[in-house]
Amino acid sequence: MIREVNAHFDSSSSYFMKNGKKFFYEEGIGAYEYLMGALSGCFTSTLKDILQEMNIQTQSIDLHTYGVKRESIPSTLKDTYIDITIRAVNRKRDEENIRKAVIRTQENCSMYQTIKCVSAMHVTAEVL
């Protein structure tokens, strides 16, 4: 499967575009913020699929995703963090299986596995 976007850069604007929608690079928002967003989206989609397969319902899933870049060149990510808060419909019954689902997600999320090639990954999960 091919995944693609079109990008444009000039002196007045910088963005990438998918299906006619523009995603602008703004002051303080750039490639690494989009990478963290992509990681968050991929991780959540994969987790939701696994939870659905396990018949576990959640009220919400929140992620705080961030990375620390290396000082050396190339300055790839050195450490990447995913802090997850999952609000379960039935915490008492499902907490242990939700934690297992998070581990499976780390094994199956393609963005996680891609970034893992250059960065140490750190995942925490709080189940409420």
Sequence and secondary structure as in RCSB ss.txt:
>XXXX:A:sequence
MIREVNAHFDSSSSYFMKNGKKFFYEEGIGAYEYLMGALSGCFTSTLKDILQEMNIQTQSIDLHTYGVKRESIPS
TLKDTYIDITIRAVNRKRDEENIRKAVIRTQENCSMYQTIKCVSAMHVTAEVL
>XXXX:A:secstr
     EEEE SS EEEEETTEEEE BTTB HHHHHHHHHHHHHHHHHHHHHHHTT  EEEEEEEEEEEE SSSS 
 EEEEEEEEEEEETTHHHHHHHHHHHHHHHHHH HHHHHHHTTSEEEEEEEE 
